[in-house]
């Protein structure tokens, strides 16, 4: 697919699916996530500050649509909100899909080590450290004939070090169950039902992370997916990270949203693209006033084109 059309994937292609998914989640998770989503729509700016190109596509009902694409940048006041909703949809849908396949899901919490690790050191090496840990887990999962799938969402702790939550299909063989209030092997009291794995703690330490990690079995995949997703709206667009920082990462086998690529879609960049749109001789529905004015500016200045295209 043309790279520019990839902008459609997080702007319009999955919006209808996202709304239907939200209704399913509201049935089980209540109104808090609804408020978060509605706030996202309210806070979303009207225009992409990085000037993402306009895109024309024909929707499932056969209507021609004119929208502005999504630049996919978390810090863009418009596209950051769009991307957060898209990633939220994928996380929740993916957790439901994996659970529906009969897979037990686990919740991981990863942190950087203590005072000996500066913020600069953590920012420079966090990706390397987490990759080492995931590689070790992948090897153990393969030996146990477990297909490791995961999604990782990273935020900053109050001390500004990276801190991640993961939903995963893997837990080490030596993991033991501890109930809330029971005494853990390190002498602490469990704040919630959890799993204790010596192997996992050692693997965290060997990778470069600290031993302050957490494992637990997920009882409600959708509830945990919603919990993890909230960080996308709460922190991802407001917290500064180094350039190319990975706020969210998926394993290759983590379920994707259904592919709803329109049969007819193309970006509008050059005059020839707008002429192509005009030649379709169909009514085109603008997403908003910004798209409407952009179309008028490019089409009504050419009488021949304006006779063929109606923007409504």
C-alpha positions in Angstrom: 0.0 0.0 0.0 1.1 3.6 -0.7 2.8 4.9 2.5 0.6 8.0 2.4 -2.5 5.8 2.5 -1.2 4.3 5.7 -2.3 7.6 7.3 -5.8 6.4 6.7 -5.5 3.5 9.0 -5.4 5.6 12.2 -7.7 8.4 11.0 -10.8 6.8 9.4 -10.4 3.2 8.4 -11.1 1.7 11.9 -13.3 4.5 13.3 -16.5 2.6 12.7 -15.1 -0.5 14.2 -13.7 1.5 17.2 -17.2 2.8 18.0 -18.7 -0.6 17.9 -15.9 -1.9 20.1 -16.5 0.9 22.6 -20.1 -0.2 23.0 -19.0 -3.7 23.9 -16.5 -2.4 26.5 -19.1 -0.1 28.1 -21.3 -3.1 28.8 -18.6 -4.6 31.0 -16.5 -1.7 32.1 -18.9 1.1 32.9 -18.8 4.8 32.1 -15.2 5.7 33.1 -13.7 4.7 29.8 -16.6 6.3 28.0 -15.7 9.6 29.7 -12.1 9.2 28.7 -13.0 8.6 25.0 -15.5 11.5 24.9 -12.8 13.7 26.4 -10.5 12.6 23.7 -12.9 13.6 21.0 -13.5 17.0 22.7 -9.8 17.7 23.2 -8.9 16.8 19.7 -7.8 19.7 17.6 -9.5 20.3 14.2 -6.3 20.4 12.1 -3.1 18.4 12.0 -0.3 20.8 12.9 2.0 18.8 10.6 -0.2 19.2 7.6 -1.1 15.6 6.9 -2.4 15.3 3.4 -6.1 15.0 2.5 -7.3 11.6 1.6 -10.3 10.6 -0.5 -11.9 7.2 -0.1 -15.2 5.4 -0.7 -16.7 4.1 2.5 -18.6 0.8 3.1 -21.9 2.5 2.2 -20.5 3.6 -1.2 -20.2 7.3 -0.2 -17.2 9.3 -1.3 -15.4 10.8 1.8 -12.8 13.6 2.0 -10.8 13.6 5.2 -7.5 14.8 6.5 -5.0 12.0 7.1 -3.3 11.3 10.4 0.4 12.2 10.9 0.6 9.5 13.6 2.7 11.8 15.9 1.7 11.5 19.5 2.4 15.2 20.2 0.1 16.5 17.5 -3.0 17.9 19.2 -5.2 16.3 16.6 -3.5 13.1 15.5 -2.2 12.2 19.0 -5.9 11.8 20.1 -6.7 9.8 16.9 -3.8 7.5 17.4 -4.6 7.0 21.1 -8.1 5.8 20.3 -6.7 3.6 17.5 -4.2 1.9 19.9 -6.8 1.6 22.6 -9.0 -0.3 20.1 -6.2 -2.6 19.1 -5.2 -3.4 22.7 -8.8 -4.2 23.8 -9.6 -6.1 20.6 -6.3 -8.0 20.8 -6.8 -9.0 24.5 -10.3 -10.2 23.7 -9.1 -12.1 20.6 -6.3 -13.9 22.6 -8.6 -14.8 25.4 -11.1 -16.1 22.9 -8.4 -18.4 21.5 -8.2 -19.9 25.0 -4.9 -18.3 26.0 -4.3 -17.3 29.6 -3.1 -13.7 29.7 -0.6 -12.2 32.2 0.1 -8.7 33.4 3.7 -7.6 33.7 5.1 -4.4 35.3 8.7 -3.5 34.5 10.7 -0.7 36.1 14.2 0.6 36.0 16.6 -0.1 38.8 17.1 2.3 41.7 19.3 5.3 42.5 22.3 4.0 40.5 20.4 4.5 37.3 20.1 8.1 36.0 17.2 9.3 33.8 19.7 9.8 31.0 21.0 6.3 31.3 17.5 4.9 31.4 16.4 6.8 28.4 19.4 5.7 26.4 19.2 2.0 27.4 15.6 1.2 28.2 14.8 -0.2 24.8 17.9 -2.4 24.9 17.1 -3.7 28.4 13.5 -4.5 27.6 14.6 -6.2 24.3 17.0 -8.4 26.3 14.2 -9.4 28.7 11.8 -10.1 25.9 14.4 -12.2 24.1 14.9 -14.3 27.2 11.2 -14.7 27.7 10.7 -15.6 24.1 13.3 -18.3 24.4 11.7 -19.7 27.5 8.3 -19.5 25.9 9.5 -21.5 22.9 10.9 -24.2 25.1 7.5 -24.4 26.9 5.7 -24.5 23.5 4.0 -21.2 24.2 3.4 -18.6 21.5 4.6 -15.3 23.1 2.4 -12.4 22.2 2.4 -9.1 24.0 1.6 -5.4 24.0 3.8 -3.0 26.0 2.8 0.5 27.0 5.4 2.8 28.6 5.0 5.9 30.7 7.2 7.8 33.1 7.3 7.3 36.8 7.3 10.3 39.1 11.1 10.1 39.2 10.9 10.3 35.4 12.3 6.9 34.7 10.5 4.7 32.1 8.0 2.3 33.4 6.0 -0.3 31.4 2.9 -2.4 31.6 2.5 -5.4 29.4 -0.2 -7.8 28.6 1.4 -11.1 27.6 0.7 -14.8 26.9 3.8 -15.9 28.8 4.6 -16.6 32.4 7.7 -18.5 33.6 7.4 -22.1 34.7 8.5 -21.4 38.2 5.8 -18.8 38.9 4.0 -19.3 42.2 0.7 -17.8 43.2 0.4 -15.5 46.2 -2.9 -13.9 47.4 -3.3 -10.4 48.5 -2.1 -9.9 52.1 0.2 -12.9 52.1 4.0 -12.6 52.7 6.2 -12.7 49.6 9.6 -14.4 49.5 11.3 -10.9 49.7 9.5 -10.3 53.0 7.0 -7.8 51.6 3.2 -8.1 51.8 1.4 -8.7 48.6 -0.8 -5.7 47.7 -2.8 -7.9 45.3 -3.0 -11.4 44.0 0.2 -12.0 42.1 2.8 -14.5 40.8 6.3 -14.8 42.1 9.0 -16.0 39.8 12.7 -16.1 40.7 13.5 -16.6 37.1 11.6 -13.5 36.0 13.2 -11.3 38.7 16.7 -12.6 37.7 16.0 -12.1 34.0 15.0 -8.5 34.7 18.2 -7.8 36.6 20.4 -9.5 34.0 18.8 -7.5 31.2 19.7 -4.2 32.9 16.4 -3.5 34.6 15.8 -3.7 38.3 14.3 -6.5 40.4 11.3 -4.4 41.2 8.9 -6.1 38.7 5.5 -7.7 39.0 3.6 -10.6 37.5 -0.1 -11.5 37.8 -2.6 -13.6 36.1 -5.3 -11.7 34.2 -8.9 -12.6 35.2 -10.7 -10.0 33.0 -8.7 -9.4 29.8 -10.9 -6.5 28.7 -10.7 -4.8 32.1 -6.9 -5.0 32.1 -6.7 -3.9 28.5 -8.8 -0.8 29.3 -6.6 -0.1 32.4 -3.4 -0.2 30.3 -4.9 1.8 27.5 -5.7 4.7 29.8 -2.0 5.6 29.9 -2.3 6.4 26.2 -4.7 9.2 26.9 -3.3 10.3 30.3 0.4 10.5 29.5 1.4 9.7 25.9 0.5 13.1 24.4 1.7 15.1 27.4 4.9 13.4 28.4 8.1 14.2 26.6 10.2 11.3 25.4 13.4 11.2 23.3 12.9 11.2 19.6 11.7 7.9 18.1 10.8 6.7 21.6 8.5 3.7 21.6 5.4 4.6 23.7 3.7 1.4 22.6 5.1 -1.8 21.2 3.4 -5.0 19.9 4.8 -8.4 19.2 4.4 -9.3 15.5 1.7 -11.9 16.5 -0.4 -9.6 18.7 -3.8 -9.4 16.9 -4.4 -6.4 14.7 -7.6 -4.5 14.1 -9.7 -5.9 11.2 -8.3 -4.6 7.8 -11.0 -2.2 6.5 -9.0 -0.7 3.7 -11.4 0.8 1.1 -11.3 -0.5 -2.4 -10.9 3.0 -3.7 -8.7 5.5 -1.8 -5.9 7.9 -2.7 -4.1 10.9 -1.2 -4.7 14.3 -2.6 -1.3 16.1 -2.9 -1.0 17.4 -6.4 -3.4 19.1 -8.8 -3.6 15.9 -10.8 -4.9 14.1 -7.7 -7.8 16.6 -7.4 -8.5 16.2 -11.1 -8.7 12.5 -10.6 -11.2 13.1 -7.8 -13.2 15.4 -10.1 -13.2 12.8 -12.9 -15.1 10.4 -10.6 -18.2 12.5 -11.1 -19.7 11.7 -7.7 -20.8 13.5 -4.5 -18.0 13.8 -2.0 -18.8 14.3 1.7 -16.3 16.5 3.6 -15.3 15.4 7.1 -15.4 18.9 8.5 -15.2 22.6 7.6 -11.5 22.4 7.1 -11.8 19.7 4.5 -14.7 21.5 2.9 -12.8 24.8 2.5 -9.8 23.0 1.2 -11.9 21.3 -1.5 -13.5 24.5 -2.5 -10.1 26.2 -2.7 -8.8 23.6 -5.1 -12.0 22.8 -7.1 -14.2 25.8 -7.6 -11.3 27.8 -9.0 -11.5 25.5 -12.0 -15.0 25.7 -13.5 -14.6 22.4 -15.4 -13.8 20.6 -12.2 -16.5 22.2 -10.1 -19.2 20.9 -12.5 -18.2 17.3 -11.8 -17.7 17.3 -8.1 -20.1 18.4 -5.4 -18.7 18.8 -1.9 -21.4 18.6 0.7 
